[in-house]
Amino acid sequence: MKKREDKKKDMEALRKQLAKTDNVFLAGYEKLTVSQDFELRKTIRAAGGNYKVIKNRIAEKAAEGTPSAELLKELKGMCSLAYTSGDPVALAKALTAYAKANPSFTFRAGVVQGRVVDVAGINDLSNLPPKEEIFAKLLFLINAPAQRLLTAVSGVGRKLAVVVDQGVKENKFKS
């Protein structure tokens, strides 16, 4: 049993972490074995996130005044948090893949960029392409008009060169 001072330290540490992050996923972990829990933690770390098993009352108190306060109100059952201040899509993909492989791990809800989302929202988030792919598509769309303009401008010069070349070959230019 933890002492009251240790519980306060845990609560303050969790409060600092929740204040820094906008992306939190609440999950249930009932019936996970130790090896499954180890694999889950490894998966979350690889996605750039953190994982914490919490007491409901400590989580509720720690979340007061943070974006995840609404999510962590009146928790029931065994709860855990996966959170990141980085890319929420990568963490959602990792958690969704893990949940498919281990049915005993379940989502309850989440907070993404300060907005509460349900399980369907988390699944939709996990189906998004990665951030790098979205940036690549955006850069392509920005770059496409410039490429078309360059092709059109160079096409005029190319056609002029072909006409001049044919004229030289057919001796149409006499001095």
C-alpha positions in Angstrom: 0.0 0.0 0.0 1.4 3.4 -1.0 1.7 6.2 1.5 -0.2 9.4 1.1 2.9 11.3 0.1 3.8 8.8 -2.6 0.3 9.1 -4.0 0.6 12.9 -4.1 3.9 12.6 -5.9 2.4 10.3 -8.4 -0.6 12.6 -8.9 1.7 15.6 -9.4 3.9 13.8 -11.9 0.8 12.6 -13.9 -0.7 16.2 -13.8 2.6 17.6 -15.3 2.5 14.9 -18.0 -1.2 15.5 -18.8 -0.7 19.3 -19.0 2.0 18.8 -21.6 0.1 16.5 -23.9 -3.0 17.0 -26.0 -3.4 13.3 -27.1 -4.6 10.8 -24.5 -6.2 7.4 -25.0 -8.1 5.7 -22.2 -8.1 1.9 -22.3 -9.0 -1.2 -20.3 -6.4 -3.8 -19.8 -8.3 -6.5 -17.9 -6.9 -10.1 -18.3 -3.6 -9.0 -19.9 -0.7 -11.2 -19.0 2.7 -9.8 -18.0 4.2 -10.6 -21.4 1.3 -9.0 -23.2 1.7 -5.9 -21.1 5.4 -5.8 -21.8 4.6 -6.1 -25.6 2.0 -3.3 -25.3 4.5 -0.9 -23.6 7.1 -1.7 -26.2 4.6 -1.0 -29.0 3.6 2.3 -27.4 7.2 3.4 -26.9 8.0 2.6 -30.6 5.1 4.9 -31.6 6.5 7.7 -29.5 4.0 7.5 -26.7 3.9 6.7 -22.9 1.8 4.2 -21.1 0.6 4.3 -17.5 -1.7 2.1 -15.4 -3.5 4.5 -13.0 -5.8 4.5 -10.1 -9.1 6.1 -11.1 -9.3 8.7 -8.3 -5.7 9.8 -8.8 -6.2 10.2 -12.5 -9.4 12.2 -12.0 -7.6 14.6 -9.5 -4.5 14.8 -11.7 -6.6 15.7 -14.8 -8.3 18.7 -13.2 -7.5 21.8 -15.2 -6.0 19.9 -18.1 -7.5 19.1 -21.6 -8.1 15.5 -20.5 -10.2 16.5 -17.5 -13.5 15.6 -19.2 -12.2 12.2 -20.3 -10.9 11.2 -16.8 -14.1 12.0 -14.8 -15.8 9.3 -12.9 -13.7 6.4 -14.2 -14.8 2.8 -13.4 -13.0 -0.5 -13.7 -9.3 -1.1 -14.5 -7.9 1.8 -16.5 -4.7 2.7 -18.3 -3.6 5.7 -20.2 -1.6 5.9 -23.4 -0.5 9.4 -24.3 1.8 11.4 -26.6 2.6 15.0 -27.3 3.7 13.9 -30.8 1.8 12.3 -33.6 -1.6 11.0 -32.4 -2.1 9.0 -35.6 1.0 6.9 -35.0 -0.1 6.1 -31.5 -3.7 5.3 -32.5 -2.4 2.9 -35.3 -0.1 1.1 -32.8 -2.9 0.8 -30.2 -5.4 -0.4 -32.8 -3.1 -3.0 -34.2 -2.3 -4.2 -30.7 -6.0 -4.3 -29.8 -6.7 -6.5 -32.9 -4.0 -9.0 -31.8 -5.1 -8.9 -28.1 -8.9 -8.7 -27.7 -8.5 -8.3 -23.9 -7.1 -4.8 -24.5 -10.0 -2.4 -25.2 -10.4 1.3 -26.0 -12.8 3.4 -24.0 -12.3 6.9 -25.3 -9.6 9.5 -26.0 -8.7 13.1 -26.2 -7.1 14.2 -29.5 -5.9 17.8 -29.8 -8.1 18.8 -26.9 -11.3 17.1 -28.2 -12.9 14.1 -26.7 -13.3 11.2 -29.2 -15.1 7.9 -28.8 -13.9 4.4 -29.9 -15.1 5.0 -33.5 -13.2 8.2 -33.6 -10.0 6.4 -32.5 -10.5 3.8 -35.2 -11.0 6.5 -37.8 -7.9 8.2 -36.6 -5.9 5.0 -37.0 -7.1 4.7 -40.6 -5.5 8.1 -41.6 -2.3 8.0 -43.5 0.9 8.9 -41.6 1.9 12.6 -41.2 4.8 12.3 -43.7 2.5 10.9 -46.4 0.1 13.8 -45.9 2.9 16.3 -46.1 4.2 14.6 -49.3 0.8 14.8 -51.0 0.4 18.5 -49.9 3.8 19.4 -51.3 3.0 17.6 -54.6 -0.3 19.6 -54.9 1.6 22.9 -54.2 4.4 22.0 -56.7 2.1 20.8 -59.5 1.1 24.2 -60.9 4.7 25.3 -61.1 5.6 22.0 -63.0 2.7 22.6 -65.4 3.8 26.1 -66.1 7.4 25.1 -66.7 6.3 22.3 -69.1 4.2 24.8 -71.1 7.0 27.4 -71.3 9.6 24.8 -72.2 7.2 23.3 -74.8 7.1 26.6 -76.8 10.9 26.6 -77.0 11.1 23.0 -77.9 8.5 23.5 -80.7 10.5 26.5 -82.0 13.7 24.4 -82.0 12.0 21.6 -84.0 10.7 24.2 -86.6 14.2 25.8 -87.0 15.8 22.3 -87.3 13.4 21.3 -90.0 14.0 24.5 -91.8 17.7 24.0 -91.7 17.4 20.4 -93.0 15.2 21.5 -95.9 17.4 24.5 -96.7 14.5 26.9 -96.2 16.8 29.5 -94.7 18.9 31.2 -97.4 21.2 34.0 -96.7 
